[in-house]
Amino acid sequence: MSPRGGARLRTMSATDIRTRAATARKYLEIGELVHDEEPDEAPSRQVAGGLAVLAAIAASDAICGSRTGSAPQGQDHAQAVSVLEATQPDGRALATHLRRVLDHKANAHYGTTYLTDDTVTSMLRHARSLVDALESTI
């Protein structure tokens, strides 16, 4: 299956993949730390949700790079979902995790309404699934 919509791709070297993987791990680590320390503080939840988005995107890039030699380029995250979905063996399941996090990207990064604790917990869980998949991929 090839990515739908003619996604713009960038070639990923082994160094690029390692960099995106390390970045994904760190975004998730700090997001979980912030959430665990202050789950009842709305601004902290917002930061943790924003970091979950960044972790999921970085993990997706590293997975795509490792499996296909390239990753999506640009701001159209729907294309990133499509490119990840086309990877084997579990791209469809991984794309679902990415989509679930990206559903909250606008609010996490630009919104004026705080994310709920349930939403942030879910975002971190989906980002964790992508980072865990990354560990078995690279």
RAURMO-V618888 format. One record per backbone hydrogen bond with DSSP energy under -0.5 kcal/mol. NH is the residue of the N-H (numbers start at 0). CO is the residue of the C=O. E is the energy in kcal/mol with one decimal. If there is no record, write none. Layout:
BEGIN
[[NH;CO;E] [NH;CO;E]]
END
This chain:
BEGIN
[[5;2;-0.6] [9;70;-2.8] [11;68;-2.7] [12;10;-0.5] [16;12;-2.4] [17;13;-2.3] [18;14;-2.4] [19;15;-2.6] [20;16;-2.4] [21;17;-2.6] [22;18;-2.3] [23;19;-2.5] [24;20;-2.4] [25;21;-2.1] [26;22;-2.7] [27;23;-2.3] [28;24;-2.7] [29;25;-2.7] [30;26;-2.5] [31;27;-2.9] [32;28;-2.1] [33;29;-2.8] [34;30;-2.3] [35;31;-2.9] [36;32;-2.2] [37;33;-1.9] [40;37;-1.3] [41;39;-0.7] [44;40;-2.1] [45;41;-2.2] [46;42;-2.2] [47;43;-2.8] [48;44;-2.7] [49;45;-2.4] [50;46;-2.5] [51;47;-1.9] [52;48;-1.8] [53;49;-2.0] [54;50;-2.6] [55;51;-2.5] [56;52;-2.4] [57;53;-2.4] [58;54;-2.7] [59;55;-2.4] [60;56;-2.4] [61;57;-2.3] [62;58;-2.7] [63;59;-2.8] [64;60;-2.9] [65;61;-2.5] [66;62;-2.5] [67;63;-2.9] [68;63;-0.7] [68;64;-1.5] [69;63;-0.7] [70;9;-2.2] [72;7;-2.6] [76;74;-1.4] [78;75;-0.9] [79;75;-1.0] [80;76;-2.0] [81;77;-1.9] [82;78;-2.7] [83;79;-2.4] [84;80;-2.5] [85;81;-1.2] [86;83;-1.7] [90;86;-1.4] [93;89;-2.3] [94;90;-2.8] [95;91;-1.4] [96;92;-1.5] [97;93;-2.3] [98;94;-2.9] [99;95;-2.3] [100;96;-1.6] [101;97;-2.9] [102;98;-1.8] [103;100;-1.9] [104;101;-1.5] [107;103;-2.8] [108;104;-2.8] [109;105;-2.7] [110;105;-0.8] [110;106;-1.0] [119;115;-2.4] [120;116;-2.7] [121;117;-2.1] [122;118;-2.7] [123;119;-2.8] [124;120;-2.0] [125;121;-2.5] [126;122;-2.5] [127;123;-2.5] [128;124;-1.8] [129;125;-1.6] [130;126;-2.4] [131;127;-3.0] [132;128;-2.0] [133;129;-2.1] [134;130;-1.8] [135;131;-1.1] [136;132;-0.7] [136;133;-0.9] [137;133;-2.4]]
END
